[in-house]
Amino acid sequence: MTTLNKVSPSPVAYAPAGALAPARPFLPLLAILFVGSGCAALIYEIVWLQLLQLVIGASAISLGVLLGTFMGGMCLGSLLLPKVVSRRRHPLRIYALLEVLIGVCGLLVLVVVPRLGVVYAHWATPGAGSVILRAVIAGLCLVPPTLLMGATLPAIARYVETTPKGVSWLGFFYGGNIVGAVFGCLLAGFYLLRLHNMPTATWVAFGINMLVATLALALSFAAPHRVSESESAEEAKEDAPIAVAGEQGPAGLVYLVIAISGLTGLGAEVVWTRLLSLMLGATVYTFSIILAVFLLGLGIGSTAGASIARNTKRPRSALAMCQFLLALGIGWAAYAIGDSLPFWPINLEMTSSPWITFQVDLARALWTLIPAAILWGASFPLALASVPARRGSDAGTLVGRVYAANTVGAIVGALGFSVLVIPMIGTLHAQQLLMGLCLVSALLATLPL
């Protein structure tokens, strides 16, 4: 990626200073392309989880490596792209190039990680140290593709205007990405890996990457990229803040709120996965169902939040309301798991059909998780709309910062609750802590300018 900024940019049309930003065509089509991106990404994630379990041999360490690498790489990618890629380069062509590189890295991971596992299994001495060493090496192999995945949303963000309506499209892109992720999760967990193997699943994801890249490249020729003089001037100020003068405080609060939202989201997912696995069974199918339902809720919420951000003049108030309702959503999930699901009049021992079992487990997960997941999904586009921005400022930087704050919070939540909170205070008090954090986040979002 670092070489992109060194290549002389392709010819770009400049709009006069003060002129209205040109219309951005094909935005609905780009949302569909993000469906493909999300599908491929989750196929890779499920494949890499299976791959790490075979190489490292410890599922807990495999999950930790995958989770930390996946979210950490995406966080770095969202922050680095605006710094190393010029705004003059066509966003759709950058997006197409990223998709190609993700596909190539996916194929390389399939070849490199098992070979590293064989080498370290042969030379390393027995014990936890050698397992951790292999985990670190495998994690480093996953950094390049995850970094590229994290750069896709900031790259395409430069195609939209930094206006409330323009920024709202980022919520639709994010929602489309998550909808694709749901499909990819189920496709990989229940078909590709169940009936085929990891190479087949990887090649399917690679094919999706190439299709998305081809369509994005084709659209780039039909939609010329135009940079206004004000946007060019903004790029010259490499360290210029996105928020207007005097509004750095509110922007900082928004980043903190969305970081806490990410922390509570992944912390709750860890807690609920632990509890539901005791009820539904600790299998890869249960994990796929829980992940798919959580992602589905995020996608629905992101689309709804983007619509709200498009039409409201007070997105921070809507963000605060989402965080307040999340406390109730977590309470609902605790009630469902403890006092509702165990008393459903269902006896799965009376059927031998896995399809019936899947439907019942899916219904249980939807009943429990979907309310809170929708609210977490709505929080992201509302946070984007809540960050003060100048017309002509870099939308890629805006979405990169919000996305990075959310991802950092998610990493802290996932690792903190799995390693510290649950072992120390248990799942009941962990859920109470999550509800308290949601209320704190709602209070922060309501602080005056």
TORKOL-4160 file (C-alpha; in steps of 0.2 Angstrom, whole numbers, padded with zeros to 4 digits, m for minus):
449
<pt num="1" X="0000" Y="0000" Z="0000"/>
<pt num="2" X="0014" Y="0012" Z="0004"/>
<pt num="3" X="0019" Y="0012" Z="m0015"/>
<pt num="4" X="0002" Y="0019" Z="m0020"/>
<pt num="5" X="0006" Y="0037" Z="m0015"/>
<pt num="6" X="0022" Y="0037" Z="m0025"/>
<pt num="7" X="0014" Y="0033" Z="m0041"/>
<pt num="8" X="0010" Y="0049" Z="m0051"/>
<pt num="9" X="m0009" Y="0051" Z="m0050"/>
<pt num="10" X="m0020" Y="0049" Z="m0065"/>
<pt num="11" X="m0028" Y="0065" Z="m0073"/>
<pt num="12" X="m0041" Y="0072" Z="m0062"/>
<pt num="13" X="m0054" Y="0085" Z="m0066"/>
<pt num="14" X="m0055" Y="0100" Z="m0054"/>
<pt num="15" X="m0071" Y="0109" Z="m0049"/>
<pt num="16" X="m0069" Y="0128" Z="m0046"/>
<pt num="17" X="m0068" Y="0133" Z="m0028"/>
<pt num="18" X="m0085" Y="0137" Z="m0021"/>
<pt num="19" X="m0094" Y="0127" Z="m0033"/>
<pt num="20" X="m0106" Y="0113" Z="m0028"/>
<pt num="21" X="m0098" Y="0096" Z="m0027"/>
<pt num="22" X="m0102" Y="0086" Z="m0042"/>
<pt num="23" X="m0116" Y="0072" Z="m0041"/>
<pt num="24" X="m0109" Y="0055" Z="m0036"/>
<pt num="25" X="m0118" Y="0042" Z="m0047"/>
<pt num="26" X="m0119" Y="0023" Z="m0044"/>
<pt num="27" X="m0120" Y="0025" Z="m0025"/>
<pt num="28" X="m0133" Y="0011" Z="m0024"/>
<pt num="29" X="m0122" Y="m0001" Z="m0034"/>
<pt num="30" X="m0107" Y="0003" Z="m0023"/>
<pt num="31" X="m0118" Y="m0003" Z="m0008"/>
<pt num="32" X="m0120" Y="m0019" Z="m0018"/>
<pt num="33" X="m0102" Y="m0021" Z="m0021"/>
<pt num="34" X="m0099" Y="m0020" Z="m0002"/>
<pt num="35" X="m0111" Y="m0034" Z="0000"/>
<pt num="36" X="m0098" Y="m0045" Z="m0010"/>
<pt num="37" X="m0083" Y="m0038" Z="0000"/>
<pt num="38" X="m0091" Y="m0043" Z="0017"/>
<pt num="39" X="m0096" Y="m0060" Z="0010"/>
<pt num="40" X="m0078" Y="m0063" Z="0005"/>
<pt num="41" X="m0071" Y="m0056" Z="0021"/>
<pt num="42" X="m0081" Y="m0068" Z="0032"/>
<pt num="43" X="m0077" Y="m0083" Z="0021"/>
<pt num="44" X="m0059" Y="m0079" Z="0024"/>
<pt num="45" X="m0062" Y="m0077" Z="0043"/>
<pt num="46" X="m0070" Y="m0094" Z="0045"/>
<pt num="47" X="m0057" Y="m0102" Z="0034"/>
<pt num="48" X="m0043" Y="m0094" Z="0044"/>
<pt num="49" X="m0051" Y="m0099" Z="0061"/>
<pt num="50" X="m0051" Y="m0118" Z="0055"/>
<pt num="51" X="m0033" Y="m0116" Z="0048"/>
<pt num="52" X="m0026" Y="m0108" Z="0064"/>
<pt num="53" X="m0034" Y="m0122" Z="0074"/>
<pt num="54" X="m0025" Y="m0135" Z="0063"/>
<pt num="55" X="m0009" Y="m0126" Z="0064"/>
<pt num="56" X="m0008" Y="m0120" Z="0082"/>
<pt num="57" X="m0019" Y="m0134" Z="0090"/>
<pt num="58" X="m0027" Y="m0124" Z="0103"/>
<pt num="59" X="m0044" Y="m0116" Z="0100"/>
<pt num="60" X="m0044" Y="m0103" Z="0113"/>
<pt num="61" X="m0027" Y="m0096" Z="0106"/>
<pt num="62" X="m0033" Y="m0098" Z="0088"/>
<pt num="63" X="m0048" Y="m0087" Z="0092"/>
<pt num="64" X="m0038" Y="m0074" Z="0101"/>
<pt num="65" X="m0025" Y="m0073" Z="0087"/>
<pt num="66" X="m0039" Y="m0072" Z="0074"/>
<pt num="67" X="m0049" Y="m0059" Z="0084"/>
<pt num="68" X="m0034" Y="m0048" Z="0088"/>
<pt num="69" X="m0027" Y="m0049" Z="0071"/>
<pt num="70" X="m0043" Y="m0046" Z="0061"/>
<pt num="71" X="m0049" Y="m0031" Z="0071"/>
<pt num="72" X="m0031" Y="m0024" Z="0074"/>
<pt num="73" X="m0027" Y="m0025" Z="0055"/>
<pt num="74" X="m0043" Y="m0017" Z="0050"/>
<pt num="75" X="m0040" Y="m0003" Z="0062"/>
<pt num="76" X="m0023" Y="0000" Z="0055"/>
<pt num="77" X="m0029" Y="m0001" Z="0038"/>
<pt num="78" X="m0043" Y="0012" Z="0041"/>
<pt num="79" X="m0031" Y="0024" Z="0048"/>
<pt num="80" X="m0016" Y="0022" Z="0036"/>
<pt num="81" X="m0025" Y="0023" Z="0019"/>
<pt num="82" X="m0029" Y="0042" Z="0020"/>
<pt num="83" X="m0011" Y="0045" Z="0025"/>
<pt num="84" X="m0003" Y="0035" Z="0011"/>
<pt num="85" X="m0015" Y="0037" Z="m0004"/>
<pt num="86" X="m0018" Y="0053" Z="m0012"/>
<pt num="87" X="m0036" Y="0060" Z="m0014"/>
<pt num="88" X="m0033" Y="0063" Z="m0032"/>
<pt num="89" X="m0033" Y="0045" Z="m0036"/>
<pt num="90" X="m0049" Y="0038" Z="m0041"/>
<pt num="91" X="m0058" Y="0030" Z="m0026"/>
<pt num="92" X="m0066" Y="0016" Z="m0036"/>
<pt num="93" X="m0049" Y="0011" Z="m0043"/>
<pt num="94" X="m0041" Y="0011" Z="m0026"/>
<pt num="95" X="m0055" Y="0000" Z="m0020"/>
<pt num="96" X="m0053" Y="m0012" Z="m0035"/>
<pt num="97" X="m0035" Y="m0013" Z="m0032"/>
<pt num="98" X="m0038" Y="m0017" Z="m0013"/>
<pt num="99" X="m0050" Y="m0031" Z="m0018"/>
<pt num="100" X="m0037" Y="m0039" Z="m0029"/>
<pt num="101" X="m0023" Y="m0038" Z="m0016"/>
<pt num="102" X="m0035" Y="m0045" Z="m0003"/>
<pt num="103" X="m0039" Y="m0060" Z="m0014"/>
<pt num="104" X="m0020" Y="m0063" Z="m0018"/>
<pt num="105" X="m0016" Y="m0062" Z="0001"/>
<pt num="106" X="m0030" Y="m0074" Z="0004"/>
<pt num="107" X="m0022" Y="m0087" Z="m0007"/>
<pt num="108" X="m0005" Y="m0084" Z="0000"/>
<pt num="109" X="m0011" Y="m0087" Z="0018"/>
<pt num="110" X="m0018" Y="m0104" Z="0013"/>
<pt num="111" X="m0001" Y="m0109" Z="0007"/>
<pt num="112" X="0010" Y="m0100" Z="0019"/>
<pt num="113" X="0002" Y="m0103" Z="0036"/>
<pt num="114" X="0002" Y="m0122" Z="0036"/>
<pt num="115" X="0020" Y="m0122" Z="0030"/>
<pt num="116" X="0025" Y="m0111" Z="0045"/>
<pt num="117" X="0016" Y="m0123" Z="0056"/>
<pt num="118" X="0025" Y="m0138" Z="0050"/>
<pt num="119" X="0042" Y="m0129" Z="0052"/>
<pt num="120" X="0039" Y="m0123" Z="0069"/>
<pt num="121" X="0031" Y="m0140" Z="0075"/>
<pt num="122" X="0047" Y="m0148" Z="0069"/>
<pt num="123" X="0060" Y="m0136" Z="0077"/>
<pt num="124" X="0051" Y="m0129" Z="0092"/>
<pt num="125" X="0053" Y="m0137" Z="0109"/>
<pt num="126" X="0037" Y="m0144" Z="0117"/>
<pt num="127" X="0027" Y="m0132" Z="0128"/>
<pt num="128" X="0016" Y="m0117" Z="0129"/>
<pt num="129" X="0030" Y="m0106" Z="0122"/>
<pt num="130" X="0031" Y="m0114" Z="0105"/>
<pt num="131" X="0012" Y="m0113" Z="0103"/>
<pt num="132" X="0012" Y="m0095" Z="0107"/>
<pt num="133" X="0027" Y="m0092" Z="0095"/>
<pt num="134" X="0017" Y="m0101" Z="0081"/>
<pt num="135" X="0002" Y="m0091" Z="0085"/>
<pt num="136" X="0012" Y="m0075" Z="0084"/>
<pt num="137" X="0019" Y="m0080" Z="0067"/>
<pt num="138" X="0002" Y="m0085" Z="0060"/>
<pt num="139" X="m0005" Y="m0069" Z="0066"/>
<pt num="140" X="0008" Y="m0059" Z="0057"/>
<pt num="141" X="0004" Y="m0068" Z="0041"/>
<pt num="142" X="m0014" Y="m0062" Z="0043"/>
<pt num="143" X="m0010" Y="m0044" Z="0045"/>
<pt num="144" X="m0008" Y="m0039" Z="0027"/>
<pt num="145" X="m0025" Y="m0045" Z="0021"/>
<pt num="146" X="m0034" Y="m0038" Z="0036"/>
<pt num="147" X="m0025" Y="m0022" Z="0034"/>
<pt num="148" X="m0031" Y="m0021" Z="0016"/>
<pt num="149" X="m0049" Y="m0025" Z="0022"/>
<pt num="150" X="m0049" Y="m0011" Z="0034"/>
<pt num="151" X="m0044" Y="0001" Z="0020"/>
<pt num="152" X="m0059" Y="m0003" Z="0009"/>
<pt num="153" X="m0072" Y="0008" Z="0018"/>
<pt num="154" X="m0060" Y="0024" Z="0020"/>
<pt num="155" X="m0056" Y="0021" Z="0001"/>
<pt num="156" X="m0073" Y="0021" Z="m0005"/>
<pt num="157" X="m0078" Y="0035" Z="0007"/>
<pt num="158" X="m0069" Y="0047" Z="m0003"/>
<pt num="159" X="m0082" Y="0045" Z="m0017"/>
<pt num="160" X="m0095" Y="0053" Z="m0007"/>
<pt num="161" X="m0097" Y="0071" Z="m0001"/>
<pt num="162" X="m0094" Y="0076" Z="0017"/>
<pt num="163" X="m0112" Y="0082" Z="0019"/>
<pt num="164" X="m0125" Y="0074" Z="0030"/>
<pt num="165" X="m0133" Y="0065" Z="0015"/>
<pt num="166" X="m0116" Y="0060" Z="0008"/>
<pt num="167" X="m0110" Y="0053" Z="0025"/>
<pt num="168" X="m0126" Y="0044" Z="0027"/>
<pt num="169" X="m0121" Y="0033" Z="0012"/>
<pt num="170" X="m0106" Y="0027" Z="0022"/>
<pt num="171" X="m0119" Y="0019" Z="0034"/>
<pt num="172" X="m0127" Y="0010" Z="0019"/>
<pt num="173" X="m0110" Y="0004" Z="0013"/>
<pt num="174" X="m0107" Y="m0002" Z="0031"/>
<pt num="175" X="m0124" Y="m0011" Z="0031"/>
<pt num="176" X="m0121" Y="m0019" Z="0015"/>
<pt num="177" X="m0104" Y="m0025" Z="0020"/>
<pt num="178" X="m0112" Y="m0033" Z="0036"/>
<pt num="179" X="m0126" Y="m0041" Z="0026"/>
<pt num="180" X="m0113" Y="m0049" Z="0014"/>
<pt num="181" X="m0104" Y="m0054" Z="0030"/>
<pt num="182" X="m0119" Y="m0064" Z="0036"/>
<pt num="183" X="m0121" Y="m0073" Z="0020"/>
<pt num="184" X="m0102" Y="m0077" Z="0020"/>
<pt num="185" X="m0103" Y="m0083" Z="0037"/>
<pt num="186" X="m0117" Y="m0095" Z="0034"/>
<pt num="187" X="m0110" Y="m0100" Z="0017"/>
<pt num="188" X="m0093" Y="m0105" Z="0024"/>
<pt num="189" X="m0099" Y="m0113" Z="0040"/>
<pt num="190" X="m0114" Y="m0123" Z="0033"/>
<pt num="191" X="m0109" Y="m0127" Z="0015"/>
<pt num="192" X="m0091" Y="m0123" Z="0009"/>
<pt num="193" X="m0082" Y="m0131" Z="0024"/>
<pt num="194" X="m0095" Y="m0144" Z="0028"/>
<pt num="195" X="m0096" Y="m0151" Z="0010"/>
<pt num="196" X="m0080" Y="m0146" Z="0003"/>
<pt num="197" X="m0063" Y="m0139" Z="0011"/>
<pt num="198" X="m0053" Y="m0124" Z="0015"/>
<pt num="199" X="m0045" Y="m0122" Z="m0003"/>
<pt num="200" X="m0062" Y="m0122" Z="m0011"/>
<pt num="201" X="m0069" Y="m0110" Z="0001"/>
<pt num="202" X="m0054" Y="m0099" Z="m0001"/>
<pt num="203" X="m0055" Y="m0099" Z="m0020"/>
<pt num="204" X="m0074" Y="m0095" Z="m0019"/>
<pt num="205" X="m0069" Y="m0079" Z="m0009"/>
<pt num="206" X="m0055" Y="m0075" Z="m0021"/>
<pt num="207" X="m0068" Y="m0076" Z="m0035"/>
<pt num="208" X="m0079" Y="m0064" Z="m0026"/>
<pt num="209" X="m0065" Y="m0052" Z="m0024"/>
<pt num="210" X="m0061" Y="m0052" Z="m0042"/>
<pt num="211" X="m0079" Y="m0050" Z="m0047"/>
<pt num="212" X="m0080" Y="m0035" Z="m0035"/>
<pt num="213" X="m0064" Y="m0028" Z="m0042"/>
<pt num="214" X="m0069" Y="m0029" Z="m0060"/>
<pt num="215" X="m0086" Y="m0021" Z="m0057"/>
<pt num="216" X="m0078" Y="m0007" Z="m0047"/>
<pt num="217" X="m0065" Y="m0004" Z="m0061"/>
<pt num="218" X="m0079" Y="m0003" Z="m0074"/>
<pt num="219" X="m0089" Y="0009" Z="m0064"/>
<pt num="220" X="m0073" Y="0020" Z="m0062"/>
<pt num="221" X="m0073" Y="0023" Z="m0081"/>
<pt num="222" X="m0091" Y="0028" Z="m0081"/>
<pt num="223" X="m0090" Y="0039" Z="m0066"/>
<pt num="224" X="m0075" Y="0052" Z="m0067"/>
<pt num="225" X="m0067" Y="0057" Z="m0051"/>
<pt num="226" X="m0068" Y="0076" Z="m0049"/>
<pt num="227" X="m0058" Y="0085" Z="m0035"/>
<pt num="228" X="m0063" Y="0103" Z="m0031"/>
<pt num="229" X="m0049" Y="0116" Z="m0027"/>
<pt num="230" X="m0055" Y="0116" Z="m0009"/>
<pt num="231" X="m0052" Y="0098" Z="m0007"/>
<pt num="232" X="m0035" Y="0099" Z="m0015"/>
<pt num="233" X="m0031" Y="0113" Z="m0003"/>
<pt num="234" X="m0037" Y="0102" Z="0012"/>
<pt num="235" X="m0025" Y="0088" Z="0006"/>
<pt num="236" X="m0011" Y="0100" Z="0007"/>
<pt num="237" X="m0014" Y="0102" Z="0025"/>
<pt num="238" X="m0009" Y="0084" Z="0030"/>
<pt num="239" X="m0012" Y="0086" Z="0048"/>
<pt num="240" X="m0028" Y="0097" Z="0047"/>
<pt num="241" X="m0042" Y="0091" Z="0058"/>
<pt num="242" X="m0058" Y="0086" Z="0052"/>
<pt num="243" X="m0068" Y="0096" Z="0064"/>
<pt num="244" X="m0071" Y="0114" Z="0062"/>
<pt num="245" X="m0062" Y="0126" Z="0074"/>
<pt num="246" X="m0068" Y="0126" Z="0091"/>
<pt num="247" X="m0077" Y="0109" Z="0089"/>
<pt num="248" X="m0063" Y="0097" Z="0093"/>
<pt num="249" X="m0071" Y="0093" Z="0110"/>
<pt num="250" X="m0087" Y="0086" Z="0103"/>
<pt num="251" X="m0078" Y="0076" Z="0090"/>
<pt num="252" X="m0067" Y="0068" Z="0104"/>
<pt num="253" X="m0083" Y="0064" Z="0113"/>
<pt num="254" X="m0090" Y="0055" Z="0098"/>
<pt num="255" X="m0074" Y="0045" Z="0096"/>
<pt num="256" X="m0075" Y="0040" Z="0114"/>
<pt num="257" X="m0094" Y="0036" Z="0113"/>
<pt num="258" X="m0091" Y="0025" Z="0098"/>
<pt num="259" X="m0076" Y="0016" Z="0106"/>
<pt num="260" X="m0087" Y="0012" Z="0121"/>
<pt num="261" X="m0100" Y="0006" Z="0109"/>
<pt num="262" X="m0088" Y="m0006" Z="0101"/>
<pt num="263" X="m0081" Y="m0012" Z="0118"/>
<pt num="264" X="m0099" Y="m0016" Z="0124"/>
<pt num="265" X="m0103" Y="m0024" Z="0108"/>
<pt num="266" X="m0089" Y="m0037" Z="0107"/>
<pt num="267" X="m0089" Y="m0039" Z="0126"/>
<pt num="268" X="m0108" Y="m0044" Z="0125"/>
<pt num="269" X="m0104" Y="m0055" Z="0110"/>
<pt num="270" X="m0091" Y="m0065" Z="0121"/>
<pt num="271" X="m0103" Y="m0066" Z="0136"/>
<pt num="272" X="m0118" Y="m0072" Z="0125"/>
<pt num="273" X="m0108" Y="m0084" Z="0115"/>
<pt num="274" X="m0102" Y="m0092" Z="0131"/>
<pt num="275" X="m0119" Y="m0093" Z="0138"/>
<pt num="276" X="m0128" Y="m0099" Z="0122"/>
<pt num="277" X="m0115" Y="m0112" Z="0118"/>
<pt num="278" X="m0120" Y="m0120" Z="0135"/>
<pt num="279" X="m0138" Y="m0121" Z="0128"/>
<pt num="280" X="m0136" Y="m0124" Z="0110"/>
<pt num="281" X="m0119" Y="m0134" Z="0110"/>
<pt num="282" X="m0101" Y="m0128" Z="0109"/>
<pt num="283" X="m0099" Y="m0132" Z="0090"/>
<pt num="284" X="m0094" Y="m0122" Z="0075"/>
<pt num="285" X="m0112" Y="m0122" Z="0069"/>
<pt num="286" X="m0117" Y="m0113" Z="0085"/>
<pt num="287" X="m0103" Y="m0101" Z="0083"/>
<pt num="288" X="m0108" Y="m0097" Z="0065"/>
<pt num="289" X="m0127" Y="m0095" Z="0070"/>
<pt num="290" X="m0123" Y="m0083" Z="0084"/>
<pt num="291" X="m0110" Y="m0073" Z="0073"/>
<pt num="292" X="m0123" Y="m0073" Z="0058"/>
<pt num="293" X="m0137" Y="m0066" Z="0069"/>
<pt num="294" X="m0126" Y="m0053" Z="0077"/>
<pt num="295" X="m0120" Y="m0047" Z="0060"/>
<pt num="296" X="m0138" Y="m0047" Z="0053"/>
<pt num="297" X="m0143" Y="m0036" Z="0067"/>
<pt num="298" X="m0128" Y="m0024" Z="0064"/>
<pt num="299" X="m0133" Y="m0023" Z="0046"/>
<pt num="300" X="m0151" Y="m0019" Z="0049"/>
<pt num="301" X="m0146" Y="m0006" Z="0062"/>
<pt num="302" X="m0133" Y="0002" Z="0051"/>
<pt num="303" X="m0145" Y="0004" Z="0037"/>
<pt num="304" X="m0158" Y="0011" Z="0049"/>
<pt num="305" X="m0145" Y="0022" Z="0057"/>
<pt num="306" X="m0140" Y="0029" Z="0040"/>
<pt num="307" X="m0158" Y="0033" Z="0036"/>
<pt num="308" X="m0160" Y="0043" Z="0052"/>
<pt num="309" X="m0143" Y="0052" Z="0050"/>
<pt num="310" X="m0149" Y="0057" Z="0033"/>
<pt num="311" X="m0164" Y="0066" Z="0039"/>
<pt num="312" X="m0160" Y="0072" Z="0057"/>
<pt num="313" X="m0152" Y="0088" Z="0062"/>
<pt num="314" X="m0147" Y="0081" Z="0079"/>
<pt num="315" X="m0138" Y="0064" Z="0076"/>
<pt num="316" X="m0129" Y="0065" Z="0093"/>
<pt num="317" X="m0146" Y="0065" Z="0101"/>
<pt num="318" X="m0150" Y="0049" Z="0091"/>
<pt num="319" X="m0133" Y="0042" Z="0095"/>
<pt num="320" X="m0136" Y="0045" Z="0114"/>
<pt num="321" X="m0154" Y="0037" Z="0113"/>
<pt num="322" X="m0146" Y="0021" Z="0104"/>
<pt num="323" X="m0133" Y="0019" Z="0119"/>
<pt num="324" X="m0147" Y="0021" Z="0132"/>
<pt num="325" X="m0158" Y="0008" Z="0123"/>
<pt num="326" X="m0143" Y="m0003" Z="0122"/>
<pt num="327" X="m0143" Y="m0005" Z="0141"/>
<pt num="328" X="m0161" Y="m0011" Z="0140"/>
<pt num="329" X="m0156" Y="m0023" Z="0125"/>
<pt num="330" X="m0143" Y="m0031" Z="0136"/>
<pt num="331" X="m0155" Y="m0033" Z="0150"/>
<pt num="332" X="m0167" Y="m0041" Z="0138"/>
<pt num="333" X="m0154" Y="m0053" Z="0132"/>
<pt num="334" X="m0150" Y="m0058" Z="0150"/>
<pt num="335" X="m0168" Y="m0061" Z="0153"/>
<pt num="336" X="m0170" Y="m0071" Z="0137"/>
<pt num="337" X="m0155" Y="m0083" Z="0141"/>
<pt num="338" X="m0159" Y="m0085" Z="0160"/>
<pt num="339" X="m0179" Y="m0085" Z="0160"/>
<pt num="340" X="m0186" Y="m0087" Z="0143"/>
<pt num="341" X="m0176" Y="m0099" Z="0132"/>
<pt num="342" X="m0174" Y="m0113" Z="0144"/>
<pt num="343" X="m0193" Y="m0114" Z="0146"/>
<pt num="344" X="m0198" Y="m0114" Z="0127"/>
<pt num="345" X="m0209" Y="m0130" Z="0125"/>
<pt num="346" X="m0197" Y="m0138" Z="0112"/>
<pt num="347" X="m0189" Y="m0155" Z="0113"/>
<pt num="348" X="m0176" Y="m0157" Z="0100"/>
<pt num="349" X="m0174" Y="m0175" Z="0104"/>
<pt num="350" X="m0190" Y="m0179" Z="0095"/>
<pt num="351" X="m0182" Y="m0175" Z="0078"/>
<pt num="352" X="m0167" Y="m0181" Z="0069"/>
<pt num="353" X="m0167" Y="m0168" Z="0056"/>
<pt num="354" X="m0153" Y="m0156" Z="0057"/>
<pt num="355" X="m0163" Y="m0143" Z="0047"/>
<pt num="356" X="m0176" Y="m0142" Z="0061"/>
<pt num="357" X="m0162" Y="m0140" Z="0074"/>
<pt num="358" X="m0155" Y="m0126" Z="0064"/>
<pt num="359" X="m0171" Y="m0117" Z="0063"/>
<pt num="360" X="m0174" Y="m0118" Z="0082"/>
<pt num="361" X="m0157" Y="m0113" Z="0086"/>
<pt num="362" X="m0158" Y="m0098" Z="0074"/>
<pt num="363" X="m0175" Y="m0093" Z="0082"/>
<pt num="364" X="m0167" Y="m0093" Z="0099"/>
<pt num="365" X="m0152" Y="m0083" Z="0094"/>
<pt num="366" X="m0163" Y="m0070" Z="0085"/>
<pt num="367" X="m0175" Y="m0069" Z="0100"/>
<pt num="368" X="m0160" Y="m0065" Z="0111"/>
<pt num="369" X="m0148" Y="m0055" Z="0101"/>
<pt num="370" X="m0156" Y="m0045" Z="0088"/>
<pt num="371" X="m0163" Y="m0030" Z="0098"/>
<pt num="372" X="m0146" Y="m0025" Z="0105"/>
<pt num="373" X="m0137" Y="m0029" Z="0088"/>
<pt num="374" X="m0148" Y="m0018" Z="0079"/>
<pt num="375" X="m0144" Y="m0003" Z="0091"/>
<pt num="376" X="m0125" Y="m0006" Z="0090"/>
<pt num="377" X="m0127" Y="m0006" Z="0071"/>
<pt num="378" X="m0136" Y="0010" Z="0071"/>
<pt num="379" X="m0123" Y="0018" Z="0082"/>
<pt num="380" X="m0109" Y="0018" Z="0069"/>
<pt num="381" X="m0118" Y="0029" Z="0055"/>
<pt num="382" X="m0125" Y="0040" Z="0068"/>
<pt num="383" X="m0107" Y="0043" Z="0075"/>
<pt num="384" X="m0101" Y="0047" Z="0058"/>
<pt num="385" X="m0115" Y="0060" Z="0056"/>
<pt num="386" X="m0111" Y="0067" Z="0073"/>
<pt num="387" X="m0093" Y="0072" Z="0069"/>
<pt num="388" X="m0092" Y="0090" Z="0064"/>
<pt num="389" X="m0084" Y="0091" Z="0046"/>
<pt num="390" X="m0081" Y="0105" Z="0034"/>
<pt num="391" X="m0087" Y="0103" Z="0016"/>
<pt num="392" X="m0072" Y="0097" Z="0006"/>
<pt num="393" X="m0064" Y="0088" Z="0020"/>
<pt num="394" X="m0057" Y="0071" Z="0018"/>
<pt num="395" X="m0072" Y="0058" Z="0021"/>
<pt num="396" X="m0059" Y="0044" Z="0021"/>
<pt num="397" X="m0050" Y="0052" Z="0036"/>
<pt num="398" X="m0067" Y="0054" Z="0045"/>
<pt num="399" X="m0073" Y="0037" Z="0042"/>
<pt num="400" X="m0056" Y="0030" Z="0046"/>
<pt num="401" X="m0055" Y="0039" Z="0063"/>
<pt num="402" X="m0073" Y="0033" Z="0068"/>
<pt num="403" X="m0070" Y="0016" Z="0062"/>
<pt num="404" X="m0053" Y="0015" Z="0071"/>
<pt num="405" X="m0061" Y="0021" Z="0088"/>
<pt num="406" X="m0075" Y="0008" Z="0086"/>
<pt num="407" X="m0062" Y="m0006" Z="0082"/>
<pt num="408" X="m0050" Y="m0002" Z="0096"/>
<pt num="409" X="m0065" Y="m0002" Z="0108"/>
<pt num="410" X="m0070" Y="m0019" Z="0101"/>
<pt num="411" X="m0053" Y="m0026" Z="0103"/>
<pt num="412" X="m0053" Y="m0020" Z="0122"/>
<pt num="413" X="m0070" Y="m0027" Z="0124"/>
<pt num="414" X="m0067" Y="m0044" Z="0117"/>
<pt num="415" X="m0050" Y="m0048" Z="0125"/>
<pt num="416" X="m0054" Y="m0039" Z="0141"/>
<pt num="417" X="m0071" Y="m0048" Z="0144"/>
<pt num="418" X="m0064" Y="m0065" Z="0139"/>
<pt num="419" X="m0048" Y="m0064" Z="0148"/>
<pt num="420" X="m0052" Y="m0053" Z="0164"/>
<pt num="421" X="m0070" Y="m0049" Z="0167"/>
<pt num="422" X="m0079" Y="m0065" Z="0165"/>
<pt num="423" X="m0066" Y="m0076" Z="0175"/>
<pt num="424" X="m0065" Y="m0062" Z="0189"/>
<pt num="425" X="m0084" Y="m0058" Z="0191"/>
<pt num="426" X="m0094" Y="m0070" Z="0181"/>
<pt num="427" X="m0106" Y="m0068" Z="0166"/>
<pt num="428" X="m0120" Y="m0061" Z="0177"/>
<pt num="429" X="m0110" Y="m0046" Z="0184"/>
<pt num="430" X="m0102" Y="m0044" Z="0167"/>
<pt num="431" X="m0119" Y="m0041" Z="0159"/>
<pt num="432" X="m0122" Y="m0028" Z="0173"/>
<pt num="433" X="m0106" Y="m0020" Z="0169"/>
<pt num="434" X="m0110" Y="m0019" Z="0151"/>
<pt num="435" X="m0127" Y="m0010" Z="0155"/>
<pt num="436" X="m0118" Y="0002" Z="0166"/>
<pt num="437" X="m0105" Y="0006" Z="0152"/>
<pt num="438" X="m0119" Y="0009" Z="0139"/>
<pt num="439" X="m0127" Y="0022" Z="0151"/>
<pt num="440" X="m0110" Y="0031" Z="0153"/>
<pt num="441" X="m0109" Y="0031" Z="0134"/>
<pt num="442" X="m0126" Y="0038" Z="0133"/>
<pt num="443" X="m0122" Y="0052" Z="0145"/>
<pt num="444" X="m0106" Y="0057" Z="0136"/>
<pt num="445" X="m0116" Y="0058" Z="0120"/>
<pt num="446" X="m0128" Y="0071" Z="0128"/>
<pt num="447" X="m0114" Y="0082" Z="0135"/>
<pt num="448" X="m0117" Y="0100" Z="0128"/>
<pt num="449" X="m0105" Y="0107" Z="0114"/>
